[in-house]
Amino acid sequence: MSVPERFNALPRAELLPELRACLDVPRWAEQVSDARPYPTTEDVLAHADTSARELTSDEIHAALAAHPRIGERTEGHDTSSTWSRSEQSGVDFGDDELKSALQAENVAYERRFGHVYLVCASGRSGTELLEVLRSRMHNDPRTELGVVADELRKIALLRLAKVIE
């Protein structure tokens, strides 16, 4: 599918904030922007995917700051907050027991790893997100940082598809 003309034609200064709403890593946004024009949407996504696989630990931690805890809704009106609410809106967080368990496990995760639990929530249930969180608690910090980088990449690509549209 060809890339909508708007994506290739948008001035860099206007595109960069949209890209940073996908993944708040300046280097990544610049690489995606500066490789334009792209002939197809698949080419944009492939380039963005490759660039996101090169995230440093500092970039991962900086990008995490833009993400809320799973199960907590963001209150902002910026693009990233709106997308976050949308991504979690399809998740059934069930009853108070599930919400309490998720909240407690979020706290335990943050104590263990020093950052929020991040997972691509689209299409997943609250129970599944809790199970994934619990399974990741067994990771060592280095392994977990790699998992987080992969989740950031997945989220970025989903959001980038929205920017391209």
N, C-alpha and C positions, 0 to 999 in steps of 0.2 A: 504494500500500500504506500502510495507516495506521501511525503510529508506535507502537511498543510503549509501553504505559502507563508502564513503568518509566522510560524516557528522559524523558518529560515530567514525571514525578512526583518524580524523584530530587532530593534537596536540592542546591542550587547547590554547596555546599562538597564534596559527594561527586562531583558530575558534573565539576567543573573539573579535578581530577587525571586523570580518564579522557580528557577532551578534550585536555589538555596532553600526554598520551601519544600522541595522534594528530598534533599539531603543537604543539611547545613554544613557543607564543607566547601570553602571558597575554591580550592584547587579543582575539585571535581566539577563544580559549576562552570568554572572557566574553561576546563578541557572540553566539556560538552558544548558550550557555547562557541568556542573558538574553532571547533572542527566543522562548523557549518560552511557551506550548505550540505545537507544530507539528502540523498535521492529518495530514501524510503524511511518509513517509521521504524522498520526493523533495523536499519543502519544506525539510527539515533539510539535505539535501545541497546544495540550491541556495543556501541562505543561507550555509552553510559555504564553498562554492565562491566566492561573491561576496566574502565577508570575507577569504578567503585571497588573493584577487587584489590586495588592498590592502597586502601586506606591505612594510614598510620595509626598507632594507638592514640596519639594526641588528637587526630582527626575524629576517631571513633568517640572519644570522651567528649569532645566539643559538640559533635552531632547529637549525642545522647541528651544534652541539655535542652534540646528542642522537643523532646518527647515526654509526654505525661506517663504516669504509672498506668499499667493495664488495669482497667476497671474504674479509673478516675477520669472524668470528663474535663477537658480543658475549657476555660471560660473565654479565651481570647477570640477576636474576630479576624485575625490574620489568616492567610491561606493555610499555613501549616496546622493551626488549631482547628480550622474548619475540616480539613482532611482527616485529622486525628479523630475528631468526633464521628465523622462519617465512617471511618474504618472500624471503629469500635461499636457503631450503632447497630450493626447486624449481630453482635455478640449477645447471646442471652446469658447474663450474669446470674440468672436464677434467683434463688432465695437468699435470705440474709445469711444463712450458714455458708453458702458458697462465697458471697461477697466478703464475709469476715475472714474466711480461710485465705482468700486471695490477698486481702489486705495484710494479713499476718505473714504470709509467705513473701509478699513484696518487701516487707520490712526485713525479714531474715535474709533475703537475696541481697538487698542493698548493704546490709552489714557484712555479708560474706565477700561481695565483689566491689563495693564502693561506688556503685552506680545503679540506676533504675533497671529493672527487668524489661527487656525489649524483645518483642516478638511481633512478627507480621500477623495481625489479628484478623485480617480479612478472611471471611468464610469459616471461622473457627468458633466453637462454643466456649463459654466460660469454663466449663469443666475441662475441656481440652487444654485451654490456656494454663489452667492451674496444674494439670498433669505435666505439661511441658516445663513449666517453671520448676516443679519438684524434681523432674529428671535432670534438669540443668544444674541443680544445686550440687550434684556430684562431680561436676567439672572442676578442673583446676583453673585458676584465674586466666592463664594464658589461653587455654582451650576455649573458655567462655568468651573471652574477648574476640576470638575468631568466629564464634557462633553469633555474637552480637553484630560483628561486621557483616556477616552474611544476611542477617535480618534487616539491617539498615539498607543493604543493597536491594533486597526484595521490596521493601517499602518505597525506596527511591524510584525503582522501576515502575511500580504501580502508579505512583504520583506523577512521574514523568509522562506516562501515557495520557494522563489528564491534561497536562500542559500542552502536549502535542495536539490533542483534539481541539 
